[in-house]
Amino acid sequence: MKKYFLLLPILLFMFQSNSDAQRTCNHEQHMNTLMQDHNYAVEHQIRQLNFESIHDASAYLQRAQCSNPVMLPMAVHYSGLPNGYDASCLIALAQDQIQILNEDYGGYNADITNWTNSASSYFPGVSNGETCIAFCLATENHPSGYGLSSGDPAVTFNQITGDNNGWSGYINIFVKPLSNSILGYSPLGGSGNGDGVAIDNDYFGSGVGCSSSNVVPTAPYNLGRTLTHELGHYLNLNHIWGGGNGSCNEDDGVADTPNSSQPYYDSCPNLGASSCNSTDMHMNYMDYVTDACMYMFSAGQSTVMENY
């Protein structure tokens, strides 16, 4: 039976520069840092064991059509903003990004037709995921001390600088300038205790962004899919190729995602490209292609996220 890699707490998107961007992964250093905290390591292992006990029991159950999705509240925390930032624009950008998440996770993104009309024929018996999860920008029960009232969207500005805070019960999105090598990062299996996903301010949301606030989606990662990918990690998905670059001996633990030897970096590979004696699902959100080239989760991945 396929198992998950339990000790992969941070997975990163990385790039070389805005003009010559490339996704790669360099999670080892961050894994070592987090796992040196004994309490974190124990709690992470417990979450994974709880997940396994549920997921193993349900792995062979047929997924029902989603009629009542689980609603997950989100909070967006911008930091590193200049003086005179445009709060209204940043709130609208956060709402835009969450709408992208709902479309991508629900399987009703406009470009899912790339799967239904073409790519699916290369993967007989595999369905795209329509995850029974929805996301919303929370408007109630905010922590005190942030100047937010009931009805206000859960968005903060230059009030939180790290990637963990007191906003327990939310999926926190930390939008901030990262180093010149990182698009975003997330724990593998989030806790909901104030943790969340960090996204560089050049890769959050879509469209023209908020130029006066220095938060502008930058091509070729300007369709909001960096967060789609990283949130997959938060909901316990590994990369599509598992943990081993250049090897067919690693697996992502999901039955309907074919083994792949390594990521496809920043490209739109031809349909039918293969490794490990199987066709590679490089259009999956958990690969490293550019935003326009990723457009689906598998049904098995949706089951993992729902169970988690």
Rosetta blueprint (number, residue, H / E / L):
1 M L
2 K L
3 K L
4 Y L
5 F L
6 L L
7 L L
8 L L
9 P L
10 I L
11 L E
12 L E
13 F E
14 M L
15 F L
16 Q L
17 S L
18 N L
19 S L
20 D L
21 A L
22 Q L
23 R L
24 T L
25 C L
26 N L
27 H L
28 E H
29 Q H
30 H H
31 M H
32 N H
33 T H
34 L H
35 M H
36 Q L
37 D L
38 H H
39 N H
40 Y H
41 A H
42 V H
43 E H
44 H H
45 Q H
46 I H
47 R H
48 Q H
49 L H
50 N H
51 F H
52 E H
53 S H
54 I H
55 H H
56 D H
57 A H
58 S H
59 A L
60 Y L
61 L L
62 Q L
63 R L
64 A L
65 Q L
66 C L
67 S L
68 N L
69 P L
70 V E
71 M E
72 L E
73 P E
74 M E
75 A E
76 V E
77 H E
78 Y E
79 S L
80 G L
81 L L
82 P L
83 N L
84 G L
85 Y L
86 D L
87 A H
88 S H
89 C H
90 L H
91 I H
92 A H
93 L H
94 A H
95 Q H
96 D H
97 Q H
98 I H
99 Q H
100 I H
101 L H
102 N H
103 E H
104 D H
105 Y H
106 G H
107 G L
108 Y L
109 N L
110 A H
111 D H
112 I H
113 T H
114 N H
115 W H
116 T H
117 N H
118 S L
119 A H
120 S H
121 S H
122 Y H
123 F L
124 P L
125 G L
126 V L
127 S L
128 N E
129 G L
130 E L
131 T L
132 C L
133 I E
134 A E
135 F E
136 C E
137 L E
138 A L
139 T L
140 E L
141 N L
142 H L
143 P L
144 S L
145 G L
146 Y L
147 G L
148 L L
149 S L
150 S L
151 G L
152 D L
153 P L
154 A L
155 V E
156 T E
157 F E
158 N L
159 Q L
160 I L
161 T L
162 G L
163 D L
164 N L
165 N L
166 G L
167 W L
168 S L
169 G L
170 Y L
171 I E
172 N E
173 I E
174 F E
175 V E
176 K E
177 P L
178 L L
179 S L
180 N L
181 S L
182 I L
183 L L
184 G E
185 Y E
186 S E
187 P L
188 L L
189 G L
190 G L
191 S L
192 G L
193 N L
194 G L
195 D L
196 G E
197 V E
198 A E
199 I E
200 D E
201 N L
202 D L
203 Y L
204 F L
205 G L
206 S E
207 G L
208 V L
209 G L
210 C E
211 S H
212 S H
213 S H
214 N L
215 V E
216 V L
217 P L
218 T L
219 A L
220 P L
221 Y L
222 N L
223 L E
224 G L
225 R H
226 T H
227 L H
228 T H
229 H H
230 E H
231 L H
232 G H
233 H H
234 Y H
235 L L
236 N L
237 L L
238 N L
239 H L
240 I L
241 W L
242 G L
243 G L
244 G L
245 N L
246 G L
247 S L
248 C L
249 N L
250 E L
251 D L
252 D L
253 G L
254 V L
255 A L
256 D L
257 T L
258 P L
259 N L
260 S L
261 S L
262 Q L
263 P L
264 Y L
265 Y L
266 D L
267 S L
268 C L
269 P L
270 N L
271 L L
272 G L
273 A L
274 S E
275 S E
276 C L
277 N L
278 S E
279 T E
280 D L
281 M L
282 H L
283 M L
284 N E
285 Y L
286 M L
287 D L
288 Y L
289 V L
290 T L
291 D H
292 A H
293 C H
294 M L
295 Y L
296 M E
297 F L
298 S E
299 A H
300 G H
301 Q H
302 S H
303 T H
304 V H
305 M H
306 E H
307 N H
308 Y L
